[in-house]
Amino acid sequence: MWSQLQSVIAAFFGVQSNAKREHDFKHHNPKVLIAIAIVLFIAFILGVFGLVQLVLPAR
């Protein structure tokens, strides 16, 4: 699971090597990688939204 999480985070930042990407597609379940990516994406969006709400004054 940790390896899959690292792969998704590296892919988000665009720093994953081609060899690591090929290894991931051969040894990991794509459904798990997609699920991790969706969860991290939602967490990112909620984090940005929360930060904006914190910085901007309430009306």
mmCIF file of the N, C-alpha and C atoms, coordinates in Angstrom:
data_MODEL
# 
_entry.id   MODEL 
# 
loop_
_atom_site.group_PDB 
_atom_site.id 
_atom_site.type_symbol 
_atom_site.label_atom_id 
_atom_site.label_alt_id 
_atom_site.label_comp_id 
_atom_site.label_asym_id 
_atom_site.label_entity_id 
_atom_site.label_seq_id 
_atom_site.pdbx_PDB_ins_code 
_atom_site.Cartn_x 
_atom_site.Cartn_y 
_atom_site.Cartn_z 
_atom_site.occupancy 
_atom_site.B_iso_or_equiv 
_atom_site.pdbx_formal_charge 
_atom_site.auth_seq_id 
_atom_site.auth_comp_id 
_atom_site.auth_asym_id 
_atom_site.auth_atom_id 
_atom_site.pdbx_PDB_model_num 
ATOM 1   N N  . MET A 1 1  ? 0.832   -1.195 0.000   1.00 0.00 ? 1  MET A N  1 
ATOM 2   C CA . MET A 1 1  ? 0.000   0.000  0.000   1.00 0.00 ? 1  MET A CA 1 
ATOM 3   C C  . MET A 1 1  ? 0.875   1.257  0.000   1.00 0.00 ? 1  MET A C  1 
ATOM 4   N N  . TRP A 1 2  ? 1.961   1.254  0.791   1.00 0.00 ? 2  TRP A N  1 
ATOM 5   C CA . TRP A 1 2  ? 2.841   2.424  0.859   1.00 0.00 ? 2  TRP A CA 1 
ATOM 6   C C  . TRP A 1 2  ? 3.457   2.702  -0.507  1.00 0.00 ? 2  TRP A C  1 
ATOM 7   N N  . SER A 1 3  ? 3.846   1.667  -1.214  1.00 0.00 ? 3  SER A N  1 
ATOM 8   C CA . SER A 1 3  ? 4.437   1.820  -2.540  1.00 0.00 ? 3  SER A CA 1 
ATOM 9   C C  . SER A 1 3  ? 3.434   2.427  -3.516  1.00 0.00 ? 3  SER A C  1 
ATOM 10  N N  . GLN A 1 4  ? 2.195   2.012  -3.413  1.00 0.00 ? 4  GLN A N  1 
ATOM 11  C CA . GLN A 1 4  ? 1.154   2.553  -4.283  1.00 0.00 ? 4  GLN A CA 1 
ATOM 12  C C  . GLN A 1 4  ? 0.898   4.025  -3.971  1.00 0.00 ? 4  GLN A C  1 
ATOM 13  N N  . LEU A 1 5  ? 0.888   4.371  -2.692  1.00 0.00 ? 5  LEU A N  1 
ATOM 14  C CA . LEU A 1 5  ? 0.688   5.761  -2.295  1.00 0.00 ? 5  LEU A CA 1 
ATOM 15  C C  . LEU A 1 5  ? 1.830   6.633  -2.802  1.00 0.00 ? 5  LEU A C  1 
ATOM 16  N N  . GLN A 1 6  ? 3.057   6.142  -2.678  1.00 0.00 ? 6  GLN A N  1 
ATOM 17  C CA . GLN A 1 6  ? 4.215   6.875  -3.187  1.00 0.00 ? 6  GLN A CA 1 
ATOM 18  C C  . GLN A 1 6  ? 4.119   7.078  -4.691  1.00 0.00 ? 6  GLN A C  1 
ATOM 19  N N  . SER A 1 7  ? 3.656   6.075  -5.395  1.00 0.00 ? 7  SER A N  1 
ATOM 20  C CA . SER A 1 7  ? 3.534   6.161  -6.845  1.00 0.00 ? 7  SER A CA 1 
ATOM 21  C C  . SER A 1 7  ? 2.517   7.217  -7.262  1.00 0.00 ? 7  SER A C  1 
ATOM 22  N N  . VAL A 1 8  ? 1.391   7.243  -6.573  1.00 0.00 ? 8  VAL A N  1 
ATOM 23  C CA . VAL A 1 8  ? 0.351   8.216  -6.904  1.00 0.00 ? 8  VAL A CA 1 
ATOM 24  C C  . VAL A 1 8  ? 0.828   9.625  -6.587  1.00 0.00 ? 8  VAL A C  1 
ATOM 25  N N  . ILE A 1 9  ? 1.486   9.825  -5.452  1.00 0.00 ? 9  ILE A N  1 
ATOM 26  C CA . ILE A 1 9  ? 1.993   11.155 -5.093  1.00 0.00 ? 9  ILE A CA 1 
ATOM 27  C C  . ILE A 1 9  ? 3.049   11.607 -6.095  1.00 0.00 ? 9  ILE A C  1 
ATOM 28  N N  . ALA A 1 10 ? 3.936   10.707 -6.490  1.00 0.00 ? 10 ALA A N  1 
ATOM 29  C CA . ALA A 1 10 ? 4.953   11.055 -7.490  1.00 0.00 ? 10 ALA A CA 1 
ATOM 30  C C  . ALA A 1 10 ? 4.305   11.416 -8.818  1.00 0.00 ? 10 ALA A C  1 
ATOM 31  N N  . ALA A 1 11 ? 3.264   10.702 -9.183  1.00 0.00 ? 11 ALA A N  1 
ATOM 32  C CA . ALA A 1 11 ? 2.555   11.000 -10.427 1.00 0.00 ? 11 ALA A CA 1 
ATOM 33  C C  . ALA A 1 11 ? 1.863   12.363 -10.346 1.00 0.00 ? 11 ALA A C  1 
ATOM 34  N N  . PHE A 1 12 ? 1.309   12.709 -9.187  1.00 0.00 ? 12 PHE A N  1 
ATOM 35  C CA . PHE A 1 12 ? 0.677   14.030 -9.008  1.00 0.00 ? 12 PHE A CA 1 
ATOM 36  C C  . PHE A 1 12 ? 1.684   15.148 -9.254  1.00 0.00 ? 12 PHE A C  1 
ATOM 37  N N  . PHE A 1 13 ? 2.900   14.965 -8.769  1.00 0.00 ? 13 PHE A N  1 
ATOM 38  C CA . PHE A 1 13 ? 3.919   16.001 -8.920  1.00 0.00 ? 13 PHE A CA 1 
ATOM 39  C C  . PHE A 1 13 ? 4.680   15.874 -10.239 1.00 0.00 ? 13 PHE A C  1 
ATOM 40  N N  . GLY A 1 14 ? 4.479   14.793 -10.973 1.00 0.00 ? 14 GLY A N  1 
ATOM 41  C CA . GLY A 1 14 ? 5.129   14.612 -12.264 1.00 0.00 ? 14 GLY A CA 1 
ATOM 42  C C  . GLY A 1 14 ? 6.595   14.259 -12.172 1.00 0.00 ? 14 GLY A C  1 
ATOM 43  N N  . VAL A 1 15 ? 7.014   13.626 -11.090 1.00 0.00 ? 15 VAL A N  1 
ATOM 44  C CA . VAL A 1 15 ? 8.424   13.298 -10.900 1.00 0.00 ? 15 VAL A CA 1 
ATOM 45  C C  . VAL A 1 15 ? 8.684   11.796 -10.926 1.00 0.00 ? 15 VAL A C  1 
ATOM 46  N N  . GLN A 1 16 ? 7.729   11.017 -11.350 1.00 0.00 ? 16 GLN A N  1 
ATOM 47  C CA . GLN A 1 16 ? 7.900   9.570  -11.352 1.00 0.00 ? 16 GLN A CA 1 
ATOM 48  C C  . GLN A 1 16 ? 8.703   9.142  -12.583 1.00 0.00 ? 16 GLN A C  1 
ATOM 49  N N  . SER A 1 17 ? 9.656   8.260  -12.382 1.00 0.00 ? 17 SER A N  1 
ATOM 50  C CA . SER A 1 17 ? 10.479  7.785  -13.491 1.00 0.00 ? 17 SER A CA 1 
ATOM 51  C C  . SER A 1 17 ? 9.683   6.802  -14.343 1.00 0.00 ? 17 SER A C  1 
ATOM 52  N N  . ASN A 1 18 ? 10.127  6.645  -15.564 1.00 0.00 ? 18 ASN A N  1 
ATOM 53  C CA . ASN A 1 18 ? 9.467   5.732  -16.486 1.00 0.00 ? 18 ASN A CA 1 
ATOM 54  C C  . ASN A 1 18 ? 9.570   4.289  -15.995 1.00 0.00 ? 18 ASN A C  1 
ATOM 55  N N  . ALA A 1 19 ? 10.716  3.923  -15.439 1.00 0.00 ? 19 ALA A N  1 
ATOM 56  C CA . ALA A 1 19 ? 10.890  2.557  -14.926 1.00 0.00 ? 19 ALA A CA 1 
ATOM 57  C C  . ALA A 1 19 ? 9.932   2.283  -13.769 1.00 0.00 ? 19 ALA A C  1 
ATOM 58  N N  . LYS A 1 20 ? 9.766   3.247  -12.886 1.00 0.00 ? 20 LYS A N  1 
ATOM 59  C CA . LYS A 1 20 ? 8.846   3.076  -11.747 1.00 0.00 ? 20 LYS A CA 1 
ATOM 60  C C  . LYS A 1 20 ? 7.400   2.996  -12.236 1.00 0.00 ? 20 LYS A C  1 
ATOM 61  N N  . ARG A 1 21 ? 7.059   3.794  -13.230 1.00 0.00 ? 21 ARG A N  1 
ATOM 62  C CA . ARG A 1 21 ? 5.705   3.757  -13.784 1.00 0.00 ? 21 ARG A CA 1 
ATOM 63  C C  . ARG A 1 21 ? 5.421   2.387  -14.390 1.00 0.00 ? 21 ARG A C  1 
ATOM 64  N N  . GLU A 1 22 ? 6.364   1.849  -15.145 1.00 0.00 ? 22 GLU A N  1 
ATOM 65  C CA . GLU A 1 22 ? 6.189   0.524  -15.733 1.00 0.00 ? 22 GLU A CA 1 
ATOM 66  C C  . GLU A 1 22 ? 6.076   -0.547 -14.648 1.00 0.00 ? 22 GLU A C  1 
ATOM 67  N N  . HIS A 1 23 ? 6.873   -0.430 -13.606 1.00 0.00 ? 23 HIS A N  1 
ATOM 68  C CA . HIS A 1 23 ? 6.805   -1.380 -12.488 1.00 0.00 ? 23 HIS A CA 1 
ATOM 69  C C  . HIS A 1 23 ? 5.424   -1.337 -11.836 1.00 0.00 ? 23 HIS A C  1 
ATOM 70  N N  . ASP A 1 24 ? 4.900   -0.126 -11.657 1.00 0.00 ? 24 ASP A N  1 
ATOM 71  C CA . ASP A 1 24 ? 3.582   0.023  -11.027 1.00 0.00 ? 24 ASP A CA 1 
ATOM 72  C C  . ASP A 1 24 ? 2.496   -0.654 -11.848 1.00 0.00 ? 24 ASP A C  1 
ATOM 73  N N  . PHE A 1 25 ? 2.532   -0.464 -13.157 1.00 0.00 ? 25 PHE A N  1 
ATOM 74  C CA . PHE A 1 25 ? 1.495   -1.055 -13.998 1.00 0.00 ? 25 PHE A CA 1 
ATOM 75  C C  . PHE A 1 25 ? 1.601   -2.572 -14.065 1.00 0.00 ? 25 PHE A C  1 
ATOM 76  N N  . LYS A 1 26 ? 2.788   -3.113 -13.841 1.00 0.00 ? 26 LYS A N  1 
ATOM 77  C CA . LYS A 1 26 ? 2.961   -4.563 -13.868 1.00 0.00 ? 26 LYS A CA 1 
ATOM 78  C C  . LYS A 1 26 ? 2.629   -5.219 -12.533 1.00 0.00 ? 26 LYS A C  1 
ATOM 79  N N  . HIS A 1 27 ? 2.867   -4.527 -11.413 1.00 0.00 ? 27 HIS A N  1 
ATOM 80  C CA . HIS A 1 27 ? 2.775   -5.168 -10.109 1.00 0.00 ? 27 HIS A CA 1 
ATOM 81  C C  . HIS A 1 27 ? 1.648   -4.675 -9.207  1.00 0.00 ? 27 HIS A C  1 
ATOM 82  N N  . HIS A 1 28 ? 0.968   -3.600 -9.585  1.00 0.00 ? 28 HIS A N  1 
ATOM 83  C CA . HIS A 1 28 ? -0.096  -3.069 -8.726  1.00 0.00 ? 28 HIS A CA 1 
ATOM 84  C C  . HIS A 1 28 ? -1.436  -3.147 -9.441  1.00 0.00 ? 28 HIS A C  1 
ATOM 85  N N  . ASN A 1 29 ? -2.464  -3.259 -8.636  1.00 0.00 ? 29 ASN A N  1 
ATOM 86  C CA . ASN A 1 29 ? -3.823  -3.286 -9.159  1.00 0.00 ? 29 ASN A CA 1 
ATOM 87  C C  . ASN A 1 29 ? -4.213  -1.870 -9.582  1.00 0.00 ? 29 ASN A C  1 
ATOM 88  N N  . PRO A 1 30 ? -4.580  -1.651 -10.844 1.00 0.00 ? 30 PRO A N  1 
ATOM 89  C CA . PRO A 1 30 ? -4.933  -0.310 -11.307 1.00 0.00 ? 30 PRO A CA 1 
ATOM 90  C C  . PRO A 1 30 ? -6.127  0.287  -10.559 1.00 0.00 ? 30 PRO A C  1 
ATOM 91  N N  . LYS A 1 31 ? -7.055  -0.556 -10.116 1.00 0.00 ? 31 LYS A N  1 
ATOM 92  C CA . LYS A 1 31 ? -8.221  -0.047 -9.397  1.00 0.00 ? 31 LYS A CA 1 
ATOM 93  C C  . LYS A 1 31 ? -7.799  0.597  -8.072  1.00 0.00 ? 31 LYS A C  1 
ATOM 94  N N  . VAL A 1 32 ? -6.814  0.000  -7.417  1.00 0.00 ? 32 VAL A N  1 
ATOM 95  C CA . VAL A 1 32 ? -6.321  0.557  -6.153  1.00 0.00 ? 32 VAL A CA 1 
ATOM 96  C C  . VAL A 1 32 ? -5.606  1.884  -6.408  1.00 0.00 ? 32 VAL A C  1 
ATOM 97  N N  . LEU A 1 33 ? -4.794  1.948  -7.460  1.00 0.00 ? 33 LEU A N  1 
ATOM 98  C CA . LEU A 1 33 ? -4.103  3.192  -7.799  1.00 0.00 ? 33 LEU A CA 1 
ATOM 99  C C  . LEU A 1 33 ? -5.099  4.312  -8.109  1.00 0.00 ? 33 LEU A C  1 
ATOM 100 N N  . ILE A 1 34 ? -6.144  3.986  -8.855  1.00 0.00 ? 34 ILE A N  1 
ATOM 101 C CA . ILE A 1 34 ? -7.164  4.979  -9.193  1.00 0.00 ? 34 ILE A CA 1 
ATOM 102 C C  . ILE A 1 34 ? -7.907  5.425  -7.944  1.00 0.00 ? 34 ILE A C  1 
ATOM 103 N N  . ALA A 1 35 ? -8.240  4.490  -7.064  1.00 0.00 ? 35 ALA A N  1 
ATOM 104 C CA . ALA A 1 35 ? -8.943  4.840  -5.827  1.00 0.00 ? 35 ALA A CA 1 
ATOM 105 C C  . ALA A 1 35 ? -8.085  5.755  -4.949  1.00 0.00 ? 35 ALA A C  1 
ATOM 106 N N  . ILE A 1 36 ? -6.802  5.454  -4.828  1.00 0.00 ? 36 ILE A N  1 
ATOM 107 C CA . ILE A 1 36 ? -5.899  6.302  -4.043  1.00 0.00 ? 36 ILE A CA 1 
ATOM 108 C C  . ILE A 1 36 ? -5.814  7.682  -4.668  1.00 0.00 ? 36 ILE A C  1 
ATOM 109 N N  . ALA A 1 37 ? -5.725  7.745  -5.997  1.00 0.00 ? 37 ALA A N  1 
ATOM 110 C CA . ALA A 1 37 ? -5.648  9.031  -6.692  1.00 0.00 ? 37 ALA A CA 1 
ATOM 111 C C  . ALA A 1 37 ? -6.905  9.862  -6.464  1.00 0.00 ? 37 ALA A C  1 
ATOM 112 N N  . ILE A 1 38 ? -8.064  9.237  -6.495  1.00 0.00 ? 38 ILE A N  1 
ATOM 113 C CA . ILE A 1 38 ? -9.316  9.961  -6.276  1.00 0.00 ? 38 ILE A CA 1 
ATOM 114 C C  . ILE A 1 38 ? -9.380  10.497 -4.853  1.00 0.00 ? 38 ILE A C  1 
ATOM 115 N N  . VAL A 1 39 ? -9.009  9.675  -3.881  1.00 0.00 ? 39 VAL A N  1 
ATOM 116 C CA . VAL A 1 39 ? -9.034  10.113 -2.480  1.00 0.00 ? 39 VAL A CA 1 
ATOM 117 C C  . VAL A 1 39 ? -8.068  11.280 -2.255  1.00 0.00 ? 39 VAL A C  1 
ATOM 118 N N  . LEU A 1 40 ? -6.853  11.175 -2.810  1.00 0.00 ? 40 LEU A N  1 
ATOM 119 C CA . LEU A 1 40 ? -5.880  12.254 -2.653  1.00 0.00 ? 40 LEU A CA 1 
ATOM 120 C C  . LEU A 1 40 ? -6.332  13.522 -3.367  1.00 0.00 ? 40 LEU A C  1 
ATOM 121 N N  . PHE A 1 41 ? -6.972  13.378 -4.522  1.00 0.00 ? 41 PHE A N  1 
ATOM 122 C CA . PHE A 1 41 ? -7.474  14.538 -5.246  1.00 0.00 ? 41 PHE A CA 1 
ATOM 123 C C  . PHE A 1 41 ? -8.564  15.247 -4.447  1.00 0.00 ? 41 PHE A C  1 
ATOM 124 N N  . ILE A 1 42 ? -9.479  14.488 -3.880  1.00 0.00 ? 42 ILE A N  1 
ATOM 125 C CA . ILE A 1 42 ? -10.544 15.081 -3.066  1.00 0.00 ? 42 ILE A CA 1 
ATOM 126 C C  . ILE A 1 42 ? -9.953  15.755 -1.834  1.00 0.00 ? 42 ILE A C  1 
ATOM 127 N N  . ALA A 1 43 ? -8.965  15.113 -1.204  1.00 0.00 ? 43 ALA A N  1 
ATOM 128 C CA . ALA A 1 43 ? -8.311  15.718 -0.042  1.00 0.00 ? 43 ALA A CA 1 
ATOM 129 C C  . ALA A 1 43 ? -7.614  17.026 -0.434  1.00 0.00 ? 43 ALA A C  1 
ATOM 130 N N  . PHE A 1 44 ? -6.998  17.060 -1.608  1.00 0.00 ? 44 PHE A N  1 
ATOM 131 C CA . PHE A 1 44 ? -6.338  18.269 -2.086  1.00 0.00 ? 44 PHE A CA 1 
ATOM 132 C C  . PHE A 1 44 ? -7.355  19.385 -2.299  1.00 0.00 ? 44 PHE A C  1 
ATOM 133 N N  . ILE A 1 45 ? -8.456  19.081 -2.966  1.00 0.00 ? 45 ILE A N  1 
ATOM 134 C CA . ILE A 1 45 ? -9.493  20.088 -3.230  1.00 0.00 ? 45 ILE A CA 1 
ATOM 135 C C  . ILE A 1 45 ? -10.077 20.606 -1.919  1.00 0.00 ? 45 ILE A C  1 
ATOM 136 N N  . LEU A 1 46 ? -10.366 19.717 -0.989  1.00 0.00 ? 46 LEU A N  1 
ATOM 137 C CA . LEU A 1 46 ? -10.901 20.144 0.302   1.00 0.00 ? 46 LEU A CA 1 
ATOM 138 C C  . LEU A 1 46 ? -9.876  20.979 1.073   1.00 0.00 ? 46 LEU A C  1 
ATOM 139 N N  . GLY A 1 47 ? -8.600  20.620 0.961   1.00 0.00 ? 47 GLY A N  1 
ATOM 140 C CA . GLY A 1 47 ? -7.547  21.398 1.618   1.00 0.00 ? 47 GLY A CA 1 
ATOM 141 C C  . GLY A 1 47 ? -7.441  22.799 1.052   1.00 0.00 ? 47 GLY A C  1 
ATOM 142 N N  . VAL A 1 48 ? -7.494  22.924 -0.271  1.00 0.00 ? 48 VAL A N  1 
ATOM 143 C CA . VAL A 1 48 ? -7.446  24.246 -0.904  1.00 0.00 ? 48 VAL A CA 1 
ATOM 144 C C  . VAL A 1 48 ? -8.678  25.053 -0.518  1.00 0.00 ? 48 VAL A C  1 
ATOM 145 N N  . PHE A 1 49 ? -9.841  24.427 -0.536  1.00 0.00 ? 49 PHE A N  1 
ATOM 146 C CA . PHE A 1 49 ? -11.074 25.112 -0.159  1.00 0.00 ? 49 PHE A CA 1 
ATOM 147 C C  . PHE A 1 49 ? -11.002 25.589 1.296   1.00 0.00 ? 49 PHE A C  1 
ATOM 148 N N  . GLY A 1 50 ? -10.513 24.727 2.172   1.00 0.00 ? 50 GLY A N  1 
ATOM 149 C CA . GLY A 1 50 ? -10.380 25.105 3.580   1.00 0.00 ? 50 GLY A CA 1 
ATOM 150 C C  . GLY A 1 50 ? -9.394  26.237 3.780   1.00 0.00 ? 50 GLY A C  1 
ATOM 151 N N  . LEU A 1 51 ? -8.300  26.214 3.053   1.00 0.00 ? 51 LEU A N  1 
ATOM 152 C CA . LEU A 1 51 ? -7.306  27.280 3.142   1.00 0.00 ? 51 LEU A CA 1 
ATOM 153 C C  . LEU A 1 51 ? -7.878  28.606 2.659   1.00 0.00 ? 51 LEU A C  1 
ATOM 154 N N  . VAL A 1 52 ? -8.623  28.577 1.578   1.00 0.00 ? 52 VAL A N  1 
ATOM 155 C CA . VAL A 1 52 ? -9.250  29.795 1.068   1.00 0.00 ? 52 VAL A CA 1 
ATOM 156 C C  . VAL A 1 52 ? -10.257 30.328 2.078   1.00 0.00 ? 52 VAL A C  1 
ATOM 157 N N  . GLN A 1 53 ? -11.044 29.455 2.675   1.00 0.00 ? 53 GLN A N  1 
ATOM 158 C CA . GLN A 1 53 ? -12.015 29.890 3.681   1.00 0.00 ? 53 GLN A CA 1 
ATOM 159 C C  . GLN A 1 53 ? -11.319 30.482 4.898   1.00 0.00 ? 53 GLN A C  1 
ATOM 160 N N  . LEU A 1 54 ? -10.166 29.972 5.230   1.00 0.00 ? 54 LEU A N  1 
ATOM 161 C CA . LEU A 1 54 ? -9.415  30.462 6.366   1.00 0.00 ? 54 LEU A CA 1 
ATOM 162 C C  . LEU A 1 54 ? -8.805  31.838 6.087   1.00 0.00 ? 54 LEU A C  1 
ATOM 163 N N  . VAL A 1 55 ? -8.337  32.033 4.870   1.00 0.00 ? 55 VAL A N  1 
ATOM 164 C CA . VAL A 1 55 ? -7.656  33.272 4.510   1.00 0.00 ? 55 VAL A CA 1 
ATOM 165 C C  . VAL A 1 55 ? -8.628  34.408 4.216   1.00 0.00 ? 55 VAL A C  1 
ATOM 166 N N  . LEU A 1 56 ? -9.689  34.125 3.491   1.00 0.00 ? 56 LEU A N  1 
ATOM 167 C CA . LEU A 1 56 ? -10.644 35.169 3.132   1.00 0.00 ? 56 LEU A CA 1 
ATOM 168 C C  . LEU A 1 56 ? -11.562 35.461 4.314   1.00 0.00 ? 56 LEU A C  1 
ATOM 169 N N  . PRO A 1 57 ? -11.885 36.729 4.500   1.00 0.00 ? 57 PRO A N  1 
ATOM 170 C CA . PRO A 1 57 ? -12.802 37.067 5.608   1.00 0.00 ? 57 PRO A CA 1 
ATOM 171 C C  . PRO A 1 57 ? -14.227 36.575 5.305   1.00 0.00 ? 57 PRO A C  1 
ATOM 172 N N  . ALA A 1 58 ? -14.917 36.211 6.361   1.00 0.00 ? 58 ALA A N  1 
ATOM 173 C CA . ALA A 1 58 ? -16.299 35.767 6.231   1.00 0.00 ? 58 ALA A CA 1 
ATOM 174 C C  . ALA A 1 58 ? -17.185 36.981 5.979   1.00 0.00 ? 58 ALA A C  1 
ATOM 175 N N  . ARG A 1 59 ? -18.222 36.804 5.192   1.00 0.00 ? 59 ARG A N  1 
ATOM 176 C CA . ARG A 1 59 ? -19.140 37.902 4.872   1.00 0.00 ? 59 ARG A CA 1 
ATOM 177 C C  . ARG A 1 59 ? -20.301 37.928 5.827   1.00 0.00 ? 59 ARG A C  1 
# 
